[in-house]
Structure formats: structure tokens, C-alpha cells
Amino acid sequence: MDPIRLPALEHLPAVLEGLGRNAALPEELAVRLLPYGQAPYRLARREEPAPGTALCEAFLARGEALALAHAPSLPPDFAARLAADADPEVRAARAGREDATSGRQALFASDPEADVRVAVARHPGLRAELLAVLAADTDARVRLTVAERGPELPEDVLRVLLADAEPKVRAAACRRRPPRDLHAALLADPATRRFVVPFLALDPDTAAALAVDPDEEVRAKAAAHPALPAGLRDLLARDPSPEVRGRVFVRADTPPELRAEIHAWLTEGAHRADEDWENAQDEDVFCEIALAFLDLEPYPWVAADPAPYAGSPYPGMRRAAALGERLPAPLLRAMLADEDPAIRMIALERTPDADLSTAEDIERRHVRSKSGDRPADHFAFPSGTLRRFAADPEPHMRVLALRDPELPAELLGRLAADEDRTVRRAVAEDSRTAPDTLLRLLGDGSPSVAGAAAASPRLPVEAMRAALDLTAADGTAERGGAVVLCGPSAAGRDARARDLARRGYTRLSLDEDLRDRLGREGPDPDPEAYQRLRADVERELWCDLGELLSEREPVVVDHGVLDPDTVARYRALFESHGRPWEQVHVETDPAPRQDPDRSSYDRREFGDRP
């Protein structure tokens, strides 16, 4: 077989990231990938294949026990070793992943470190008898985690938590149905009052007191209570809190004219916030938030009798009506033309015999959401239509052509060369894409496309190996690597820092950050103000550097001229994180056709070396 010829890889870090997600990456190549980027975490978290013995040993040899501890499945001996690791973070990671069959949950529940006990308390498969043990833990964070487990808590455990000394624990426990005999005490407790209100058998005196409670969240809970008297409902409909008025809006018994009044008030506030968001009053901002939540409410009373609300002026109610099983088919079909894209999609999903032109119109008008859901997920476009989409002017339509199970290879190849990166990425993710096409996409100008090609199980193993060979030759940043650039040549330092950033280092620049801050601060400050500003920027840089070192991210710091005290400070910081580092002194500006590692840089290596 002829050797694989890689294209020029413009985004080698993205390729390495994709290889870390590739289920077909052989273990011997996974070992070689470990030093780069987030590869340890990506390799550990793959569902398949689970790390084998050789890979586990490589993790530990590189000091990546914490990453390995996140693996869903491990060889038994390695699981046992990590469960007893000296690092509590490692033990906590295993406590959050090992189920009852491991036989170690009781061990985790008695761990001396609270973070480990918190992790096991959060495990969905925690043994029931350990709930009581953890509910009496000496650390409030552990008890809070148990309290947040909700309906599965036995009543005896729930009663213990509702009497906890820590208010946050009592509040969390009260979110599930508390025993009736505790209602009075919970109502008198400021920490639990708002959470017990929905469970009360509301009498008029209690309702009247709750309606004027100083805590708006208590009033909001009262406004939502089904037994609230009509007079108090109308009072809360004019509450100063947008959240309280919103709770009245969603009630089944709120008169239409009162609901319209509430909606108009919230809309006016939201408009004021939109006009000048930066200077908006808190109340107006909360009006906008309340309006958004009204669209997401389930409105169960609407779903139970949807027909009267199919034409409601309120999108949230129309959505609930569209989801209602009792909505007559003609009304549901009319909703295919609703002005709200979410309602159109619901109607399309529930109208399998919608005509093709209507479905295509809904798809074209669809606004992409964070969920990624789109109308084509709920309507089976025929093969001919999908192939027509391959030549559509809009990228979001062209990508639908890939849903044709019999898409001709010629069309797949054309889409692989599409001008839009989202289309090319979808081709790279398609299981039918040929290895030679994946090889070409590996060198794509978009990092997301290159990464998707590298993640494809159909990528030839020889290409994976060649990419790792190139990585080693290119000097790509290894995890935990650190470089500090200093010296008089700002241009030289900048060139060197950008070169290292291309190789995967995170770049921190004192001078650049300072220039950015000076630009935001306005006119040049006086010398004293400049020094204060420089000190602030330098303090932020040190904080960012510490976080990157904790996460083992490769980092390059462009600091400028270094004095001995600052060098000592860097040395102490790197040594405290167990990281080797290099100090690179840049004397001159970069010159064309000059090797930057010769004459321009004086490299000094620190760390394990004397």
C-alpha cells in the first residue's frame, strides 16, 4: 500500500481534538495522542472503546490520573487503584462514576475528604442505606447534595434534612412534598417558607398573610396556589414584582381582561429595557425575563381544553394548545401558518400528512435554536426533494440533502467541497463519506471541519498515524508545557508567541492586555494611574496563568522585561503546580528567512533541570 500523503493541516490542534473523539483510534495511537490538548479527557470519556491496560498505564505515567478517573469503564485493577488514589479529586471522580456493583460506595461515603462524599451523594445509583449516613454528614455540602436528590428520599431521611441546622439544606429538602405535620414549622422558617407554600392546604388567613409577604418569591408561590381567593389573586395581579404578576397570568381562573392587563404591563417594561439595555431599570429587565418564561409555561388547563386557545394572542398558550391531544385537526392544521416558529414546528410534527410545500416553507423560515431541533426532524422529505436541496442557495437547506439514504456519490462529493463550512462539516460527520474525502477535509481551512474529519471512524488509520507523526515533528504544544517570553523586542516576542499559539499554546500578553485596557479607559492616564492599571492587568494575568496551569493547558506568557524577583515568582508558581517551564529571551525583531531559534532567542529551561 502506498504511504498516506496528508494534505497541509492548517488546524493541527483541531485534528488532534478530533482524533481524541474517534472511536476507531487504535490504542497504540491513543497513547501517542495523550500529551496533546484535552486528549486525556476525550480519550477517557469515550463510551467505546474503554481504555485498555496499556493506555491506562500511559495515563498514569504521564500524571493524568484525574483524566483517567473520568472513564465510564476501567479494568478492575485500575478502578481500584484510582479509588484509593492519594489525590481527593481523583477519588471524587471515581465516586461519581462507580455504581453499587463496585462495592466501594460505602468506602467513598466514609472518605475523609468532603468532596469525595459529595460526589458519591450525587451518584444516581447510590445504595439506599447510604442516604441516611450521608444525610447526617458533618459537612453541610454533603447534606445539601442529599437533600437535592428529591422524591427518592425516604421520609425518615427527609425529616432529618428538614430539621438541619443549615438553611440551604432545609430549603433544598422542602422542595419535595414535606410531611403535613411539619407545614406550620416550615412556613414559619424564612429558609423554607417559599418552598412549602405549594403544598399547603391554604386557608384565607394564611393566604392573606402570604400575599403581603416582604419576600417576592413567597408572594409568587402564593400567586400560583390553586386555592388562592379571587380577591388576593387580583391584588397580586398588580404586585410590583414581574415574577408575581407572571404567576397570576398563568392561572386558569385569571379573567381574560386581567391577563391582558398583566401582559401589557410586562410588555411595556420589556420594551423600555430593549430601548436602553445597559441603563435599564431592574424591574424592566425582569419584565422581559418574565415574558420569556410565559412562552415556556405548560398551561395544563389549556392542554386539557385546547380549542378555545388555538387563536390566543399569547404564544405560550398557543403552544400548549398545539400540544393538546384534544385539539381538532382543522385547528392544528391552521397552526402550520402560525407566526411563531416553535408553534409551526409543533404543528408540523403532529400533522404527518402536511403537504410538501408547507413543510418546505416551514423549514426555510425556521430560526436555528440551541437545541438544534428543526422542522425536517419531524417531516420526511422525499428523496427527490432532498436532492434538489443539494443545489439550494441556502446552506441550511443544502445540508438536508445528506438525509437522503441513497444520495449519489457525485452529490456527496459536491457537498464535500461546499463553500459553507457547516455543510462540509456535516459531510465529514456522515458515515458514508469516503476515506479519500475525509483525508482532504482533514486539511480544511475550518477547524470544525478538520476536527470532524479527524473524528470519523472511516478515516484511515494510516492518516491518524501520519497526523501524529507530523505533530511530533511540528513541535505541537504538549499538556502542561509553559513558556515565558521576555526581552526588549516586542515584535520578536509577539511573533514567537503567535507561533506558539498556532501550535496549541494559550497566549497571555501583559503588553497587549494593558493596551486593550488603556484603550477602554480613554485618554492616557497620569504615571501613577498607569502604574495602578498595570498592576491590575498583571494581577489578572497571574490569576489566568494559575488557572491554566491547574488545568494543564499549555501556555505562553509574553511578559516583556523580567527582573530577578519576577523570575523567582514565576519559578515558584510553576514549581507549585509541578510544571516544567522555559524562559525565552528575545533580543531582536524577527527577520525574514531566519530560524527564530537561532540568534534571536536565548532559551533557558527550568523545572526538573538544576
Solvent accessible surface area in square Angstrom, and as a share of the most:
residue,aa,sasa,rsa
1,M,205,0.91
2,D,124,0.64
3,P,115,0.72
4,I,47,0.24
5,R,209,0.76
6,L,43,0.21
7,P,44,0.28
8,A,87,0.68
9,L,25,0.12
10,E,112,0.50
11,H,50,0.22
12,L,12,0.06
13,P,51,0.32
14,A,18,0.14
15,V,0,0.00
16,L,8,0.04
17,E,55,0.25
18,G,0,0.00
19,L,0,0.00
20,G,0,0.00
21,R,108,0.39
22,N,0,0.00
23,A,52,0.40
24,A,42,0.33
25,L,4,0.02
26,P,39,0.25
27,E,62,0.28
28,E,90,0.40
29,L,0,0.00
30,A,0,0.00
31,V,52,0.30
32,R,85,0.31
33,L,0,0.00
34,L,0,0.00
35,P,16,0.10
36,Y,20,0.08
37,G,32,0.31
38,Q,65,0.29
39,A,5,0.04
40,P,0,0.00
41,Y,42,0.16
42,R,87,0.32
43,L,0,0.00
44,A,0,0.00
45,R,122,0.44
46,R,22,0.08
47,E,131,0.59
48,E,126,0.56
49,P,56,0.35
50,A,44,0.34
51,P,5,0.03
52,G,22,0.22
53,T,83,0.48
54,A,62,0.48
55,L,2,0.01
56,C,0,0.00
57,E,79,0.36
58,A,16,0.13
59,F,0,0.00
60,L,43,0.21
61,A,90,0.70
62,R,84,0.31
63,G,53,0.51
64,E,4,0.02
65,A,18,0.14
66,L,51,0.25
67,A,0,0.00
68,L,0,0.00
69,A,0,0.00
70,H,29,0.13
71,A,0,0.00
72,P,63,0.40
73,S,60,0.38
74,L,22,0.11
75,P,29,0.18
76,P,113,0.71
77,D,84,0.43
78,F,2,0.01
79,A,9,0.07
80,A,44,0.34
81,R,118,0.43
82,L,2,0.01
83,A,3,0.03
84,A,79,0.61
85,D,37,0.19
86,A,101,0.78
87,D,56,0.29
88,P,44,0.28
89,E,108,0.48
90,V,2,0.01
91,R,29,0.10
92,A,18,0.14
93,A,10,0.08
94,R,9,0.03
95,A,0,0.00
96,G,30,0.28
97,R,90,0.33
98,E,9,0.04
99,D,68,0.35
100,A,40,0.31
101,T,128,0.74
102,S,38,0.24
103,G,57,0.55
104,R,52,0.19
105,Q,1,0.00
106,A,46,0.36
107,L,102,0.51
108,F,2,0.01
109,A,7,0.05
110,S,82,0.53
111,D,13,0.07
112,P,120,0.75
113,E,74,0.33
114,A,14,0.11
115,D,74,0.38
116,V,0,0.00
117,R,26,0.10
118,V,16,0.09
119,A,13,0.10
120,V,0,0.00
121,A,0,0.00
122,R,151,0.55
123,H,15,0.07
124,P,121,0.76
125,G,36,0.34
126,L,15,0.07
127,R,79,0.29
128,A,70,0.54
129,E,99,0.44
130,L,11,0.06
131,L,7,0.04
132,A,52,0.41
133,V,85,0.49
134,L,1,0.00
135,A,3,0.02
136,A,75,0.58
137,D,18,0.10
138,T,133,0.77
139,D,35,0.18
140,A,33,0.26
141,R,122,0.45
142,V,0,0.00
143,R,33,0.12
144,L,44,0.22
145,T,11,0.07
146,V,0,0.00
147,A,2,0.01
148,E,110,0.49
149,R,36,0.13
150,G,14,0.14
151,P,115,0.72
152,E,96,0.43
153,L,5,0.02
154,P,54,0.34
155,E,96,0.43
156,D,96,0.50
157,V,8,0.04
158,L,2,0.01
159,R,83,0.30
160,V,82,0.47
161,L,0,0.00
162,L,10,0.05
163,A,83,0.64
164,D,15,0.08
165,A,97,0.75
166,E,55,0.24
167,P,61,0.39
168,K,139,0.59
169,V,0,0.00
170,R,41,0.15
171,A,13,0.10
172,A,6,0.05
173,A,0,0.00
174,C,0,0.00
175,R,144,0.53
176,R,59,0.21
177,R,164,0.60
178,P,3,0.02
179,P,17,0.10
180,R,177,0.65
181,D,101,0.52
182,L,42,0.21
183,H,21,0.09
184,A,80,0.62
185,A,66,0.51
186,L,8,0.04
187,L,41,0.20
188,A,75,0.58
189,D,27,0.14
190,P,97,0.61
191,A,22,0.17
192,T,0,0.00
193,R,55,0.20
194,R,62,0.23
195,F,27,0.11
196,V,0,0.00
197,V,0,0.00
198,P,66,0.42
199,F,40,0.17
200,L,18,0.09
201,A,77,0.60
202,L,23,0.12
203,D,67,0.35
204,P,101,0.63
205,D,119,0.62
206,T,30,0.17
207,A,0,0.00
208,A,47,0.36
209,A,62,0.48
210,L,6,0.03
211,A,4,0.03
212,V,107,0.62
213,D,16,0.08
214,P,129,0.81
215,D,40,0.21
216,E,75,0.34
217,E,68,0.30
218,V,2,0.01
219,R,27,0.10
220,A,3,0.03
221,K,71,0.30
222,A,0,0.00
223,A,0,0.00
224,A,47,0.36
225,H,11,0.05
226,P,118,0.74
227,A,55,0.43
228,L,7,0.04
229,P,53,0.33
230,A,55,0.43
231,G,54,0.52
232,L,31,0.15
233,R,21,0.08
234,D,50,0.26
235,L,95,0.47
236,L,2,0.01
237,A,1,0.00
238,R,126,0.46
239,D,11,0.06
240,P,95,0.60
241,S,7,0.05
242,P,8,0.05
243,E,79,0.35
244,V,0,0.00
245,R,25,0.09
246,G,2,0.02
247,R,54,0.20
248,V,0,0.00
249,F,1,0.00
250,V,21,0.12
251,R,19,0.07
252,A,63,0.49
253,D,70,0.36
254,T,5,0.03
255,P,37,0.23
256,P,102,0.64
257,E,126,0.56
258,L,10,0.05
259,R,16,0.06
260,A,47,0.36
261,E,70,0.32
262,I,0,0.00
263,H,48,0.22
264,A,48,0.37
265,W,55,0.19
266,L,0,0.00
267,T,34,0.20
268,E,96,0.43
269,G,0,0.00
270,A,6,0.04
271,H,106,0.48
272,R,114,0.42
273,A,0,0.00
274,D,86,0.45
275,E,145,0.65
276,D,67,0.35
277,W,136,0.48
278,E,164,0.73
279,N,112,0.57
280,A,25,0.19
281,Q,129,0.57
282,D,107,0.55
283,E,70,0.31
284,D,10,0.05
285,V,31,0.18
286,F,111,0.46
287,C,0,0.00
288,E,52,0.23
289,I,77,0.39
290,A,12,0.10
291,L,32,0.16
292,A,56,0.44
293,F,117,0.49
294,L,6,0.03
295,D,43,0.22
296,L,123,0.61
297,E,39,0.18
298,P,97,0.61
299,Y,4,0.02
300,P,93,0.58
301,W,52,0.18
302,V,0,0.00
303,A,36,0.28
304,A,55,0.42
305,D,80,0.42
306,P,3,0.02
307,A,40,0.31
308,P,90,0.56
309,Y,58,0.22
310,A,13,0.10
311,G,71,0.68
312,S,12,0.07
313,P,104,0.65
314,Y,28,0.11
315,P,32,0.20
316,G,2,0.02
317,M,3,0.01
318,R,18,0.07
319,R,52,0.19
320,A,5,0.04
321,A,0,0.00
322,A,0,0.00
323,L,102,0.51
324,G,2,0.02
325,E,148,0.66
326,R,185,0.68
327,L,13,0.06
328,P,59,0.37
329,A,73,0.57
330,P,100,0.63
331,L,65,0.33
332,L,14,0.07
333,R,105,0.38
334,A,67,0.52
335,M,7,0.03
336,L,12,0.06
337,A,82,0.64
338,D,19,0.10
339,E,140,0.63
340,D,18,0.09
341,P,48,0.30
342,A,31,0.24
343,I,0,0.00
344,R,8,0.03
345,M,25,0.11
346,I,28,0.14
347,A,0,0.00
348,L,1,0.00
349,E,91,0.41
350,R,68,0.25
351,T,8,0.04
352,P,116,0.73
353,D,101,0.52
354,A,7,0.05
355,D,77,0.40
356,L,67,0.33
357,S,83,0.53
358,T,36,0.21
359,A,0,0.00
360,E,24,0.11
361,D,64,0.33
362,I,2,0.01
363,E,1,0.00
364,R,87,0.32
365,R,111,0.41
366,H,33,0.15
367,V,107,0.62
368,R,192,0.70
369,S,50,0.33
370,K,214,0.91
371,S,92,0.59
372,G,44,0.43
373,D,49,0.25
374,R,37,0.13
375,P,1,0.01
376,A,8,0.06
377,D,66,0.34
378,H,53,0.24
379,F,26,0.11
380,A,96,0.75
381,F,15,0.06
382,P,66,0.42
383,S,47,0.30
384,G,55,0.53
385,T,10,0.06
386,L,9,0.04
387,R,86,0.31
388,R,122,0.45
389,F,0,0.00
390,A,2,0.02
391,A,74,0.57
392,D,13,0.07
393,P,117,0.74
394,E,81,0.36
395,P,40,0.25
396,H,70,0.31
397,M,0,0.00
398,R,19,0.07
399,V,30,0.17
400,L,1,0.00
401,A,0,0.00
402,L,20,0.10
403,R,106,0.39
404,D,0,0.00
405,P,105,0.66
406,E,127,0.57
407,L,18,0.09
408,P,50,0.32
409,A,85,0.66
410,E,113,0.51
411,L,18,0.09
412,L,22,0.11
413,G,33,0.31
414,R,115,0.42
415,L,2,0.01
416,A,2,0.02
417,A,76,0.59
418,D,17,0.09
419,E,156,0.70
420,D,35,0.18
421,R,125,0.45
422,T,43,0.25
423,V,0,0.00
424,R,36,0.13
425,R,57,0.21
426,A,22,0.17
427,V,0,0.00
428,A,0,0.00
429,E,112,0.50
430,D,22,0.11
431,S,90,0.58
432,R,79,0.29
433,T,1,0.00
434,A,40,0.31
435,P,50,0.32
436,D,98,0.51
437,T,17,0.10
438,L,0,0.00
439,L,29,0.14
440,R,124,0.45
441,L,5,0.03
442,L,1,0.00
443,G,14,0.14
444,D,19,0.10
445,G,46,0.44
446,S,10,0.06
447,P,69,0.43
448,S,43,0.27
449,V,0,0.00
450,A,0,0.00
451,G,2,0.02
452,A,7,0.05
453,A,0,0.00
454,A,0,0.00
455,A,17,0.13
456,S,9,0.06
457,P,85,0.54
458,R,104,0.38
459,L,4,0.02
460,P,31,0.20
461,V,55,0.32
462,E,69,0.31
463,A,0,0.00
464,M,0,0.00
465,R,84,0.31
466,A,22,0.17
467,A,1,0.00
468,L,4,0.02
469,D,71,0.37
470,L,70,0.35
471,T,1,0.00
472,A,69,0.54
473,A,88,0.68
474,D,36,0.19
475,G,44,0.42
476,T,11,0.07
477,A,4,0.03
478,E,78,0.35
479,R,10,0.04
480,G,5,0.05
481,G,18,0.17
482,A,5,0.04
483,V,6,0.03
484,V,0,0.00
485,L,0,0.00
486,C,3,0.02
487,G,2,0.02
488,P,87,0.55
489,S,9,0.06
490,A,57,0.44
491,A,54,0.42
492,G,1,0.01
493,R,10,0.04
494,D,42,0.22
495,A,39,0.30
496,R,20,0.07
497,A,0,0.00
498,R,129,0.47
499,D,39,0.20
500,L,11,0.05
501,A,39,0.30
502,R,134,0.49
503,R,55,0.20
504,G,29,0.28
505,Y,32,0.12
506,T,52,0.30
507,R,54,0.20
508,L,21,0.10
509,S,8,0.05
510,L,0,0.00
511,D,39,0.20
512,E,47,0.21
513,D,56,0.29
514,L,8,0.04
515,R,143,0.52
516,D,74,0.38
517,R,42,0.15
518,L,40,0.20
519,G,62,0.60
520,R,172,0.63
521,E,99,0.44
522,G,41,0.39
523,P,122,0.77
524,D,133,0.69
525,P,44,0.28
526,D,84,0.44
527,P,110,0.69
528,E,120,0.54
529,A,22,0.17
530,Y,67,0.25
531,Q,107,0.48
532,R,139,0.51
533,L,17,0.08
534,R,66,0.24
535,A,47,0.37
536,D,47,0.24
537,V,3,0.01
538,E,38,0.17
539,R,137,0.50
540,E,89,0.40
541,L,3,0.02
542,W,18,0.06
543,C,78,0.47
544,D,64,0.33
545,L,0,0.00
546,G,15,0.14
547,E,108,0.48
548,L,27,0.14
549,L,1,0.00
550,S,74,0.48
551,E,99,0.44
552,R,43,0.16
553,E,37,0.17
554,P,3,0.02
555,V,1,0.00
556,V,0,0.00
557,V,0,0.00
558,D,6,0.03
559,H,9,0.04
560,G,6,0.05
561,V,119,0.68
562,L,28,0.14
563,D,74,0.38
564,P,112,0.70
565,D,115,0.60
566,T,19,0.11
567,V,25,0.14
568,A,51,0.40
569,R,124,0.45
570,Y,0,0.00
571,R,83,0.30
572,A,62,0.48
573,L,37,0.18
574,F,0,0.00
575,E,100,0.45
576,S,86,0.56
577,H,51,0.23
578,G,58,0.56
579,R,33,0.12
580,P,63,0.40
581,W,5,0.02
582,E,36,0.16
583,Q,9,0.04
584,V,1,0.00
585,H,43,0.19
586,V,0,0.00
587,E,91,0.41
588,T,72,0.42
589,D,86,0.45
590,P,68,0.43
591,A,47,0.36
592,P,125,0.79
593,R,254,0.93
594,Q,65,0.29
595,D,61,0.32
596,P,55,0.35
597,D,70,0.36
598,R,172,0.63
599,S,95,0.62
600,S,4,0.02
601,Y,22,0.08
602,D,67,0.35
603,R,97,0.35
604,R,118,0.43
605,E,76,0.34
606,F,39,0.16
607,G,30,0.29
608,D,136,0.71
609,R,140,0.51
610,P,180,1.13
